[in-house]
Amino acid sequence: MKKSRIAVLVIVLLLSLVMVSTASAVTGGEPDGAAHPQVVLLIMDVGGQPAFRCSATMLTPTVVLTAGHCTNNHPDAPFTGMRIFTESDVQNGENDYPFGGGNNTVEAVSWAGHPLYETGPFFLHDVGIVILESPGYDPGLFGTLPTADQLDVLATKRGKQDVTFTSVGYGLQQITSNPHHTVRLTGLRIRYVATPNLIQINTPGFTGDFSMLLSNNAATGGTCFGDSGGPNFLNTTNVVAGVTSFGLNGNCAGTGGVFRMDRQNVLDFVNSYLP
């Protein structure tokens, strides 16, 4: 792995009742190449220095969709700057990662999370918007929003049949451990894609009607740390059904949590930033 001048940290949150980590790469997937140029890598600065990274989707040349925990300041580490990296292979690209300044980066001028993000657990309103300083990058293909309650039909047994999503992001590709409890992370800064299946939607309790669980295994691939905020497209469309939000364990296995974009309050928030 190419070394950078500063380590990019992984955001991890542990909740008191259920262990949930914010999904901060695609596991079991494959390099995306040029298939989803609207998906970009997002860097967040703290104290003027790169500190965290997420994934994101461009909705317009200046409006970028990501997770709320990628835009809302941590109480002890307020964000002082953000930028996107547009290359599919940031690892081997022509950029000064993670500092930016090259032709393949665009700085942000502002960012915001859902207005109710701070009122409860992060996963209840985990959506955020980043505004870029200029339309310096036009992928020629943008993410689009679902219609209100579009995913509810998937809650029926028939609706779940053969439902797949296209998850895209720049996160870790693998987390492995051994009997000595040594953990090894594999995280090339390359855009990866996976095609997980729908596991759970509109279930009372933890996921409720605001999130859904997708598969995360060797057959379908899934999401991991660094994929936070990245899109989960409905089937093979450009419709962002949800943004990668959380995982239920520390090794990115079993399922991945996705915050739904089809609720009216979420659409109202995002649309307020669109032309």
C-alpha positions as CSV (number, residue, x, y, z in Angstrom):
1,M,0.0,0.0,0.0
2,K,1.3,3.4,-0.9
3,K,2.1,5.4,2.2
4,S,0.6,8.9,2.7
5,R,2.0,11.7,4.8
6,I,-0.8,11.3,7.3
7,A,-2.8,8.3,8.4
8,V,-6.5,8.4,7.4
9,L,-8.5,7.2,10.4
10,V,-11.5,5.0,10.4
11,I,-14.7,6.3,12.1
12,V,-16.0,3.7,14.5
13,L,-18.9,4.3,16.9
14,L,-20.0,1.8,19.5
15,L,-23.6,2.1,20.8
16,S,-24.6,1.0,24.3
17,L,-27.1,-1.7,23.4
18,V,-26.1,-3.0,20.1
19,M,-22.6,-2.9,18.7
20,V,-22.8,-0.9,15.5
21,S,-19.9,0.5,13.6
22,T,-20.3,3.2,11.0
23,A,-19.3,1.5,7.7
24,S,-16.5,3.6,6.8
25,A,-14.8,-0.6,1.4
26,V,-16.4,-3.1,-0.6
27,T,-15.6,-6.6,0.5
28,G,-15.8,-9.5,-1.9
29,G,-16.3,-7.2,-4.8
30,E,-14.2,-6.1,-7.8
31,P,-12.6,-2.9,-9.0
32,D,-15.3,-0.7,-10.5
33,G,-13.1,0.9,-13.2
34,A,-15.1,3.5,-15.1
35,A,-18.6,2.0,-14.4
36,H,-19.6,4.5,-11.7
37,P,-17.7,7.8,-12.3
38,Q,-20.3,9.7,-10.1
39,V,-19.0,7.9,-7.0
40,V,-16.1,9.7,-5.4
41,L,-13.8,9.5,-2.3
42,L,-14.4,12.1,0.4
43,I,-11.7,13.3,2.8
44,M,-12.6,15.3,5.9
45,D,-10.0,17.5,7.6
46,V,-9.7,18.2,11.4
47,G,-7.6,21.0,12.5
48,G,-6.5,21.6,8.9
49,Q,-5.2,18.1,8.4
50,P,-6.8,15.1,6.7
51,A,-8.3,12.9,9.3
52,F,-11.3,10.7,8.0
53,R,-12.5,9.4,4.7
54,C,-15.9,8.3,3.3
55,S,-17.4,7.6,0.0
56,A,-20.0,9.7,-1.8
57,T,-22.2,10.2,-4.9
58,M,-22.3,13.3,-7.1
59,L,-25.9,14.4,-7.7
60,T,-24.9,17.5,-9.7
61,P,-21.4,19.0,-10.6
62,T,-21.4,20.7,-7.2
63,V,-23.8,18.7,-4.9
64,V,-22.5,15.5,-3.3
65,L,-24.5,13.0,-1.3
66,T,-23.0,11.1,1.6
67,A,-23.8,9.9,5.1
68,G,-24.7,12.2,8.0
69,H,-21.8,10.9,10.1
70,C,-19.5,12.0,7.2
71,T,-20.6,15.6,7.4
72,N,-21.6,16.3,11.0
73,N,-18.8,17.3,13.3
74,H,-17.6,15.0,16.0
75,P,-17.8,16.9,19.3
76,D,-14.1,16.6,19.9
77,A,-13.0,16.9,16.3
78,P,-14.9,19.5,14.2
79,F,-14.3,19.3,10.5
80,T,-12.3,22.2,9.1
81,G,-12.4,21.2,5.4
82,M,-13.4,18.6,2.9
83,R,-12.5,17.5,-0.6
84,I,-13.4,14.8,-3.1
85,F,-11.0,12.7,-5.1
86,T,-12.6,11.7,-8.5
87,E,-10.3,9.0,-9.8
88,S,-11.4,5.4,-9.7
89,D,-7.9,4.3,-8.6
90,V,-6.9,7.0,-6.1
91,Q,-4.2,4.6,-4.9
92,N,-2.2,4.9,-8.1
93,G,-3.7,8.1,-9.5
94,E,-2.2,11.5,-10.2
95,N,-3.1,13.2,-7.0
96,D,-1.6,14.4,-3.8
97,Y,-3.7,12.1,-1.6
98,P,-5.1,13.0,1.0
99,F,-4.2,16.7,0.7
100,G,-5.7,17.5,-2.8
101,G,-4.6,20.3,-5.0
102,G,-4.4,18.3,-8.2
103,N,-6.6,18.2,-11.2
104,N,-8.4,15.2,-9.8
105,T,-9.6,16.8,-6.6
106,V,-12.3,19.4,-5.8
107,E,-12.5,21.3,-2.5
108,A,-15.8,21.7,-0.6
109,V,-17.1,25.0,0.6
110,S,-19.8,23.7,2.9
111,W,-21.4,20.6,4.3
112,A,-24.5,19.7,6.3
113,G,-26.2,16.7,7.8
114,H,-30.0,16.1,8.1
115,P,-31.4,18.7,10.5
116,L,-32.5,15.9,12.9
117,Y,-29.1,14.0,12.8
118,E,-28.0,15.3,16.2
119,T,-31.3,14.5,18.0
120,G,-30.8,10.8,18.3
121,P,-28.6,7.8,17.4
122,F,-26.7,8.5,14.1
123,F,-28.5,5.8,12.1
124,L,-31.9,7.5,12.5
125,H,-31.0,10.4,10.1
126,D,-27.7,9.3,8.5
127,V,-27.6,11.5,5.4
128,G,-25.5,14.5,4.5
129,I,-24.7,16.9,1.7
130,V,-21.4,18.4,0.6
131,I,-21.3,21.5,-1.6
132,L,-18.2,21.8,-3.9
133,E,-16.5,25.1,-4.6
134,S,-16.8,24.8,-8.4
135,P,-18.1,22.3,-11.0
136,G,-14.5,21.3,-11.6
137,Y,-15.4,17.7,-12.3
138,D,-18.4,16.5,-14.4
139,P,-18.6,12.7,-14.4
140,G,-21.2,12.8,-17.2
141,L,-23.3,10.5,-15.1
142,F,-25.0,11.4,-11.8
143,G,-26.8,9.6,-9.0
144,T,-30.6,10.2,-8.9
145,L,-33.1,10.1,-6.0
146,P,-35.9,7.5,-5.6
147,T,-39.5,8.5,-5.2
148,A,-41.1,8.8,-1.8
149,D,-41.6,5.3,-0.2
150,Q,-40.4,3.6,-3.4
151,L,-38.7,0.8,-1.5
152,D,-41.7,-0.2,0.6
153,V,-42.9,-2.7,-2.1
154,L,-39.8,-4.7,-1.3
155,A,-41.1,-5.6,2.1
156,T,-43.4,-8.2,0.7
157,K,-42.1,-11.8,0.3
158,R,-42.6,-11.4,-3.4
159,G,-40.9,-8.1,-3.4
160,K,-37.7,-9.5,-1.8
161,Q,-37.3,-12.1,-4.6
162,D,-34.2,-11.5,-6.7
163,V,-33.7,-8.0,-5.3
164,T,-30.1,-6.9,-5.6
165,F,-28.3,-3.6,-5.1
166,T,-25.1,-2.2,-6.5
167,S,-22.9,-1.0,-3.7
168,V,-19.9,1.2,-4.6
169,G,-17.2,2.7,-2.4
170,Y,-13.5,3.2,-1.6
171,G,-13.4,1.3,1.7
172,L,-11.5,-1.7,3.0
173,Q,-11.5,-4.8,0.9
174,Q,-10.8,-7.3,3.7
175,I,-10.4,-7.6,7.5
176,T,-8.7,-10.8,8.8
177,S,-7.5,-11.9,12.2
178,N,-5.6,-14.9,13.5
179,P,-5.4,-16.9,16.7
180,H,-3.0,-14.3,18.1
181,H,-5.7,-11.6,17.8
182,T,-3.7,-9.7,15.2
183,V,-6.0,-7.9,12.8
184,R,-5.0,-7.2,9.3
185,L,-6.7,-4.6,7.2
186,T,-6.6,-4.5,3.4
187,G,-7.7,-1.2,2.1
188,L,-6.6,0.0,-1.3
189,R,-8.0,3.4,-2.2
190,I,-9.6,2.0,-5.3
191,R,-13.3,2.2,-6.1
192,Y,-14.9,-1.2,-5.8
193,V,-18.4,-2.6,-6.6
194,A,-20.4,-5.4,-5.1
195,T,-24.0,-6.7,-5.7
196,P,-25.5,-7.6,-2.3
197,N,-29.0,-8.9,-1.8
198,L,-31.8,-7.5,0.3
199,I,-32.0,-9.2,3.7
200,Q,-34.3,-7.0,5.8
201,I,-36.5,-4.0,5.3
202,N,-39.4,-2.4,7.2
203,T,-38.7,-4.5,10.3
204,P,-39.8,-3.1,13.7
205,G,-36.8,-2.5,16.0
206,F,-33.3,-1.5,15.1
207,T,-33.6,-1.0,11.4
208,G,-37.2,0.3,11.5
209,D,-38.5,1.8,8.3
210,F,-35.5,4.1,7.8
211,S,-32.8,1.5,7.2
212,M,-32.4,-1.9,5.5
213,L,-29.9,-4.7,5.8
214,L,-28.1,-6.0,2.7
215,S,-26.0,-9.2,2.5
216,N,-22.2,-9.2,3.0
217,N,-20.5,-12.4,2.1
218,A,-18.1,-14.0,-0.4
219,A,-20.9,-14.6,-3.0
220,T,-22.4,-11.1,-3.1
221,G,-19.8,-8.9,-1.6
222,G,-20.7,-6.1,0.8
223,T,-19.6,-2.9,2.5
224,C,-16.9,-2.2,5.1
225,F,-15.1,0.7,6.8
226,G,-14.5,3.5,4.3
227,D,-17.7,2.8,2.3
228,S,-19.7,5.1,4.6
229,G,-21.8,7.5,2.6
230,G,-21.3,5.5,-0.6
231,P,-24.3,4.6,-2.8
232,N,-26.4,1.5,-2.9
233,F,-28.0,1.7,-6.3
234,L,-31.3,0.0,-6.8
235,N,-30.5,-3.0,-9.0
236,T,-28.3,-1.7,-11.9
237,T,-29.9,1.7,-12.1
238,N,-28.5,5.1,-11.1
239,V,-31.2,5.5,-8.3
240,V,-29.5,5.8,-4.9
241,A,-31.8,3.6,-2.8
242,G,-29.7,4.3,0.2
243,V,-26.3,5.3,1.5
244,T,-23.9,2.9,3.4
245,S,-24.4,3.6,7.1
246,F,-23.4,0.9,9.5
247,G,-22.2,-2.6,10.2
248,L,-23.2,-5.0,13.0
249,N,-19.7,-6.3,13.7
250,G,-16.1,-5.4,13.5
251,N,-15.1,-7.6,10.6
252,C,-17.6,-6.4,8.0
253,A,-19.3,-9.8,7.7
254,G,-22.9,-11.0,7.5
255,T,-24.9,-7.9,6.7
256,G,-24.4,-4.2,6.0
257,G,-26.7,-1.4,7.1
258,V,-28.0,1.1,4.6
259,F,-29.8,4.4,5.3
260,R,-32.8,4.7,3.0
261,M,-33.2,7.7,0.7
262,D,-36.9,7.2,-0.2
263,R,-38.4,8.8,2.9
264,Q,-40.1,12.1,2.3
265,N,-38.1,14.0,5.0
266,V,-34.9,12.7,3.5
267,L,-35.9,13.7,0.0
268,D,-37.0,17.2,1.3
269,F,-33.6,17.7,2.9
270,V,-31.6,16.6,-0.2
271,N,-33.8,18.5,-2.6
272,S,-33.3,21.7,-0.7
273,Y,-29.7,21.7,-2.1
274,L,-30.5,20.8,-5.6
275,P,-31.2,23.3,-8.4
